[in-house]
Each structure stands twice: as structure tokens, then as C-alpha cells.
Amino acid sequence: MNGNFKQEYFFVLVGLCFFILAGLVNEWTVASWLSYGGFLDVFDRVVIAVFDVLMMVCGIFFIWRRKRLHVGFPEFGLFCGTLVLLFAGSEVVARVIDNAHGHDFLKNKQRAERGIVPFRMFGPDWYAKEGDIRYIVGRHGERYPFTKAEGTFRIVAIGGSTTQQQVEGIDFPRRLEELLQKQYPEKVIEVINVGNSSYTTAHFIILLSLDIISWNPDLIIASENINDLTATYFPNFALDYGNKFSNEAFLAQSSRMQVLFGWSRLYWVLRSRLEAFSYRMLEAADIVYTRKSYGNNPPLESSAVFRRNWETILSIAHAKNIPIIMASQPLEPSEEYWDLHMRYKKYNNVSVYPLHAEFLSHHTMFNDIIKKVAGLPGAYFLDNAAVFSGKKELFSDFVHYTRTGIEQLAKNYAAFIAQEHFIK
């Protein structure tokens, strides 16, 4: 800088930049362009409000003090130090926010979930050890003794994101456990949540074979449809769903940026916001996903694989004399609710979906396959789809549930378990 006059202009410019940043980073722009769902919860709004206030204060400070501020080597060093502190503080804030959303402060959630899990590709670790004692860890951190105690009735619930899903701290397996414990106080009831987003019946086969049968369950609950069905719409259908799960959306990736900054929670926050922005731009251009006609029946090959997988699941359970409840998957049929969930999928650039009416038909026919397999010895069929039909208030999007929906699902299973006298 040459001269105080030019430096004054410089600090005015810096102050204006802070004002612009405060104006751009507000509730509306973040919700409309930098979020997936188009809305923010109260905690996120408070964080944005605090950020805006800090930016405004910084802007006022630089403009107000412009005549007294000078840029020399000491000031430049102070400026660089301030930037370092700013990024360090942002990293801490990002981790605090992540922790407030229920994740670990010290561990990088996204990076941990991207690691390759043997035989399952992705998902959590279902075990923990304290000394020499092994515990089973449910999807939300609940711990159960690996060796089932006397007087315990152990249920394992396997599924995709609709089994994993929590709303207001409640998932259906936990609520089911509460209902059954109240109904059967003489027993210790365990309902272990083994749901994971994107898991298919192929994952269930691995989980049953390598994990769940070792837990000595008294009953298995299984529900899955949509994750298998969407594999149909990826190119070059494969019998093991490799056509879907070889997509980069499901693979651990190590770009140069990720190798350098993958340890940082702030890096993942910024990356996810840029991804959200790219989806919003696609949304504005109305090219979020592609559809074509498949006909009212799903392709024969994908239907056969879906049935084969359910029969394999039943065979594993039946070989160990474990009864299994196979449940249909409810669906909210409106295209509006489909849009709430599917428009932000990272694989929409390769998937080609059927016309909406055809998709509904495909989903119904996959539920029919579950019902047919559940007619075989050792299996029981629960038609959750029929109970949820026409009740839009039970859904948050086309396949996930509201708090009321989770409560209804738990009640369905509790009533069915009592009706069939599984617990004696």
C-alpha cells in the first residue's frame, strides 16, 4: 500500500466485503440455495444469525477505524494470524454444530462412513468391546450383551433408511422395544436396530450370515423394497446390484482435496454446501432427474433377483429356526413427495427412472413378491403398506416417516407380535 489515503479505501472495501457477506449468508439464501431440503432448523438459524452479527460488527469496525488502521509487516502478520484463528474457530464451530446434531465431536462422521466395510461396502461397526467383553451396538449406539441373557427375548430389525430413521430421538425399533417391554414386563425385551441407509436385501443376506445369527435372536423383522427397486433403474443391471453400488455415490473416494483436507469437518461442510448448490442449480434448470417408460411391470430379471434374495434370507433364518416377519414397505404415492426425496440423489445423473405411475406399480409388485415369499414356512407377512395407505400425515417424503408414522409402525409390529404369540 502507498499512502494513508489508499489504505483508507482498502479498509472501506474490506468493511463492505463483510457487509456483503453478511447479506449473502442469511436464512433465505442458505435454505434456498445451500441446503438440500429447502428449510433450516432452529439451531441452524441461530448459528446464521450469530454469523451475520459478527460480519456486520467486523464491517463497521473496519470502516469506522479506517483512518487509524495501517498495513505494515507487523499488521500483515497479525492479519495472517487472524485468518488462521478464523479457520481454526470455524473448524471448532463446525464440529460443535455436528455434535449438536448428534454426531461425535472428535470423529469426522462423513469420512468415517466413507470407509470400506468388508463384505458390506459401507455402514457402521455393529460391535464394541470393553475389556474382553463384546457388545452388539445398535444403529444409534445402543449396546446389548453379545451373549443373550436368560429371560431375554431378542428381536433384530433389519432394513434400510426407514429402519435406521430417527425423528425426535425415536426410531421404530426403540419404540417397539418400549411397547413390548410394557406388554411383557416379566421378560427383558431387546429390539436391535440394524437399519442402514441404502441397504438392500443383498446386504441383509451378508448381515444374517456373518452377524445376526451369531446374536441368537428369537425373532427377525425385515422390510425393504425401494433400495432394491432403484437398482433396476441403473444401467447394466447386475445380479448382485453391482451396477448400482459401483457408482461413486456409494464408494469411498480419495481425491487430492480429500487427502489434504479430509480430516477437517469444515471441509466436509463446505463440500456438502457446494453439492447442495449444484443440485439447486439443476433444480432451477429443471434437469434434476430423467424418466422414461418401462411399462407397468418391473423388468423380469430384477423381480427374479428380488425374490431370490428374500428366499435366501428366509432360508438362512429357517435353517436356524428363527421366525421372520417380512413386511411390505409403505409409500406415499404423490409425485410431490417423491420429489422431496429423490431430486437430491447423487446418482440422478446416471439413473433413469420410470414414469411415476409405472414406479408406483413397480413398488406394489415388489411388495407382492415379499408377500408371496412370506407365505413359505417360517415366515410371517405384515402389510404395513395397507395400514399406511392414504395417510399422508404419516410420511415426511414418499418413503420416510414423520414422528407419528414411526409411532404407527411400532404399534403395527407390537400388535402383530402379540397376535402371533411370538413371546411366550
N, C-alpha and C positions, 0 to 999 in steps of 0.2 A: 504494500500500500504506500502511496506517495501523498503525504499531506493529510491533515486532520479532516479537511472537507470531504475528501474521498472516503475516508474511514467512516464519517458520519453517514454517508449514503449507504455504505456497506452494512452498517448495523441497522439502518432503517429497512434495508432489503431483507436482512435476517429476521427482523421482527415481523415483517409482512409474511415471510415464509411460514413462520409459526402460526400466524392468524389463518393463513390459507389451509395449513394442515389441520388446525382445529375445526375449520369449516367443513373440510372434506371428510374427516373422521367423525361422523355423527351417527346417531341411531339409524337414520333412514338409509344413508349410503352403505353402511355396514350390512344392515339387514337386506337391502335390495340388491347389492352387488357383491358383497364379500361373505355371504352366508349361503348355505345350501337350502335351508328351509324357508327363508324369507322373513324370519322373526327372531327375536332375541329374548332370552330370559332376563329376569330382574337383575341378577348378579352381573351379567354382561353389560347391561345398560349402565349400571353404576360404574363399572370399570371405564366405559367410554366417556361418561360424564367427568370422571376424575381426570382422564387423559386430556379432554378438551379444556378443562380449567387450567391444568398445568401448561398447556400450549399457549393459552391466552396470556397467562402470567408471564411466560418467557417472552412472548411478543411485546407485551407492554414494557417489560424490563429493558429490552434491547433498544426500543425506540426512545423511551424516557431517558436512558443513560447514554445515548449515542455520543454526546459531546465529551463524556468523561472516559469512554472506553477507547483503548488503543491496542493495536495489534503489533507486538514485537515478538521476539523469540520466547520470552517467558509466557506471554499471553497465548502464543501458539501452542506451547507445551501444555498450558492449562486447558486449552481448547481440546487438544487430543486426549488428555486425561479425562475430560468431561465426557467425550464420546465413548471412551472405554467404560466409564462408570454407567453411562446411559445404556449401553448394550448389556452390561452385567446386570443392571437393575431390571431391564426388560426380560432377561432370561429368568431372573427370580420371580418376577410378576407372572410370566407365562407359566411357570411351574406352580405358583400359588393358585392361579386360576384353574389349572389342570387338576390340582389337588382338591379344589372346591367342587369340581365336577366328579369327584370320587376316585381319582387316579392317584398313583404313587408320586410323591414329590420328587424323590431321588431318581426313580427309574423313568426312562423315556418310553412312554406307553407305545407310541406308534412304532418305534424302532424295535421294541421287544416283540410286538405282534408280527412284525415282518420276517422274523427269523424262521428258517425252515424247520418244521417239526417232523421227525422221522415218521413215515407211513401216512401222515395226515396233512402234510404240507404246511398247514398253519393252524393256529389255535393255542389255547392255554396249556399249562402244565397241570395235570389233574392230581398231582401228588406233592406232599411236603413231608419233611422229616424233622422230628425234634429228638435229638439224640439218636437212638436206634429205633425209635417208634415211627412208623409210616402212617400218614393220614391221607385220606381222599379229600381233595379240595374241589368244592362245587364251583360253578361258573362265577359266582360273586364272592368267592373267598370263604364260604362256609366250610368248616372242617368236620370230617366224620372219621371215626376209627376205621383203619383198613380191615381189621378183623371185626366182623359184626358181633355185637354183644348179645348175650342171652336176653330174650324177651323183646328184641328189636324187629320191627317189620320194615325192611329196606326197599324203597322204590327208587328206580333210576329213570329219570325223564330225559330222553334224547330228542334232539330236534335242531332246527336252525335258529335264526334270529328271533322267531316268535316264542321259542322256549327260553332263549337267553334273555329276552327283553325284560327290562325293569322300568316301571313307572312309579314315581314317588317312593322309591326304595323297595317296591314289591314286585316279584316275579311270580308266575303262576305256581311253580313247584314249591316255593316257600309258603305261599298262601295255602296250597293244598296240604302241606305238612301241618300247618296250624289247624285247618279244619278237621283233618283226620285225627290229630292228637287230642282235640277236644271231644271227638266222637268215640275214640278208643283210648281212654285215659290209662287203662291197665297195660298198654303197650308203649314202647318207645318207637315213635314213627320218624323215619328218615325219608325225605324226598330229595334226592341228589340231582341238582340241575347240571346236565351235561349238554346244554344247548350252546351252539356257537354260530354266529352269523356266517351264512353261505354254506354251511354243512349240508351235504346231500345224503341219500341212502347209502352211497358208496362209503362215506365217512362213517356211517353207523356200523357198517359191516366190520370195519377196522376197529372201531371203538369196542364193539361187542366182543370181538375175537381176542383183542390184546389187553383190554382193560376191564370192561364191565362184568364179564362172567367171573373174573377173579374177585370181585367185590361181594359175591354171594347174594345177589338181590333176590327178593321174594316176588317182585313184580317189575315189569318194564313198561314204560309208557313211551310210545314213539309216534311222532307226527311230522310229516314232511311231504311237500308237493312242489312248491314254486321253485326251489333251488334246483331240483332235478329238471323241472319243466323248462326252465330258461336255458339249460344246456342244449336243448333241442334247437334253439334259435341262433347258436353259434355256428360258424362254418365248419364243415367236415366233421360231422357228428362222430364221436368215438365211444366205444362200449364202456370205457372207464371214465367218461366225461373229460378226457384229456383235452378235447377241443375247447372246453370252457376254462379249465384250470391251468392251462398253459398260457392263458392271457396274462399280460403284465399286471393287470389289476390284482391278481392273486399270487404273484411271485415276489420273492424278496429281490429288491433291486439295489444295486450299489453304483450309482452314478458318481462322478467326481465330486459333485457338490455334497452328496450324501456322505461320502467317505470323509470329507473335510469337516462337515458341519452336522452330521447325523447325531452327534452326542447332544446337540442343543435342542431344547424344547421350542425355543423361539424360532429356529429354522423350520421346524415342522408346522408351527402356527402360520408363519408367512407362506410356506409352500401350500398349505391347505387353503389359505385365503386366495392365493393366486389360482388354484384349481377351481375354487368356487366362482371366482371372477370369470374364468374361461367358460364355465357352464352357463353363467348368466349371459355372456355374450352369445353363446349358441342359442340360448333361450330367446334372446332378442331377435335373432335371425330365424327363429322357428325351425331349427335343424337339429333338435336335441336327440331324436332317435328316428329310425327308419322302420316302416311297416310294409308288409306285402301279404298277399293271400296264401295261406297254407291249406285252406279247406277247414271244415268243421272238426275233422278228426286229426289228432296229433300224428306225426309220422309213425308208421308201424314199428320201426326199429327202436325209437326212443320209448314207445309204450312197452315194448318187449323187455327192454333193459330195466325200466322202472319196475315192472312186475318181477323180473328175475331178482332184482335187489331185495324187494320185500320178501320174496320167498326164501332168499338166503338168510335174511335177518331172522325170519321165523324158524328156519332150520337150526340156526345156532342156538336160539332161545329154547326151542323144543328139545334139542339134544341134551340140554342141561336142566330140563323140567322147570323152566322159568316161564310162567304165563306172561303174555304180552298184549297190551291194549294198543291196537292200531287205530289212530284217529284221523278222520278226514280234516282237511285244513279249510277253515272259513275264509271267505273272500268278500270284500265289499266291491260290488260289480261296476260301479261308476267309473268312467274314464277320468273324471276329475281326481278320484282317489288313487287310481293307477299313476296318474301324473305326479302326485305328491311324492311318490317314492321312486319311480323308475326313471324320471327325467335326469337324475343326477348320477346315474351309474357310470363308472369309469369305462365300462366296456361297451357303451352305446355306439361307439364308432365302428364296432365290428358286428354286433348283434343285429339281426333283422327280425323284428317282432311280427306276429300275425296281426291281422285286423282285430280290433278289440272284441267284437262278438265272437270271433274264432278263438281268441285267447281264453275267453270265459268258458267256451265249450271244451277246450283242451284241459283246462283246470278241472272241470267237472268230471271228465273222463279219467283223469289221473286219480281223483278221489274214488271213482268207481273201481279202479284197479286195487286200491287199498282195501276197499270193502270186500272184493272177491277173495283176496289173499287172506283177509281176516276171517273168512268163512272156513278156513282149514283148521284142523285140530291144534289146540294150544294157543290160538289167537282169539281175540275179542275185538269187536268193532264198536267204536263210539263215533257217532255222527255229529261232531261239533259244527260242521258246516250248516246242518239243518237248524241247529239251535240259534246260530248267529244270523241266519238268513233274514234280510230285511231290517236289521237293527244297526243302522248307520252309526248310532252313538257308541257302539262297542269298538269302532275302528278309528285309528289315528291316520292311517293311509289304507291302501287297498288290501293289505295283508297283516299289518301290525295293529296292536290293540291299545285302547285307552285304559285308564285305571279300572273303569267299570268292566271293560272287556276282559281284563286279566282276572278280575274277581269272578266273572261269569264262567270263564274257562276252568278255574279251580273248582268251582261248585259243580260243574259238569262231571269232572273226574271224581270228585268226592262222592257224588250221588251214584255214579256208575260202580265205583269200588264197593260201596255199601250194598248196592243191588246184587252184585255178583258174589258177594261174601268172600272176597279175597282175604280179608283179615278175620281170622277166627280166634 
